[in-house]
Amino acid sequence: MDFPGLELKIRMAFVAGPDMRVFVPVRLYYTDTDPYAVQFSFDVAPDQVVRWTFARELLYQGLTAPAGIGDVKITPIGPHRNCCFSIELESADGYACLEGPAASVTAWLAETFEVVPAGRESESVDIDSFLDKLLAH
C-alpha cells in the first residue's frame, strides 16, 4: 500500500508567555511506514527545527478531549472546544506549548484514517523489511 505520505502545513502560535504568542510554521506528516505515529515539527529558528513523533491516536483523541501524559499533551481549547487545540511538548531539553486550528488537523487526520483505518495499522507494517534494516546496523 505504498503512498508518498500525507503532509499538512499550518501556522500555530508558539506560546512564549501569558500575553505573548509567536506564529511558527508547523508540519504534520504521516506515512504507512510508521502507521501508528504522526510526525510533528516546527521551526524555532531559521536553522533549528524541533521534531516530535507521537501516536496518531493521541492526536485524534486530543482534538476533542484532553489527552496524553508525560512528554506530549493535547487539549482542545476555546469556547467551542473544537475550533482550536493546544499541544504541549516537554523533554529534558525544554518545554513548548503551541496553539492552532483544529479543523485543518481534523480534516488531515481523516485522510490518514482513509489511507490506514484505525485498528488496521499492523497490516501496513512490513515486519521483514523492518527486521532487515534493524539487523543491518
Steps between C-alpha positions, in 0.01 A plus 500: 500500500788738437404865486728803523357620831254761608626842599328794661662840529336749736592794717470464874558746782802421713398609849801692629324653802157588639450778245763411242445276199729456204369333185715217368466268202403147605517182294308180572594192304357149480622196311402135499858401583420609857120470498454545874674838514493854372802723466469856627766764439536875532771758446637675806773676302596510131745215553332317790202267460332321789369156404268272695345167413198383696193281468246591235231388745627753758455784251156373405385478863656833598300696246175425687610439862819543703738216416852396582723472799870556517680655204202582276166644609230612257191693606210670321478867598261789463130543557396251232775243582510378140637818345853506644735271687823520692790262498754497781837338439743441783841335517827538682589759232205726573130573480281636223130576473340566164141593417335460165191430289334165557295487177792459261667242726171309534457492121861387453456226761188379318717454190750292699218276622381456141846379399554284811180444699513492878561148624660393172840663547677165546403403145722783372808396693751302296665302779752333267633835371508640853703202625734519201572867575540434870740210452702687235625749762 
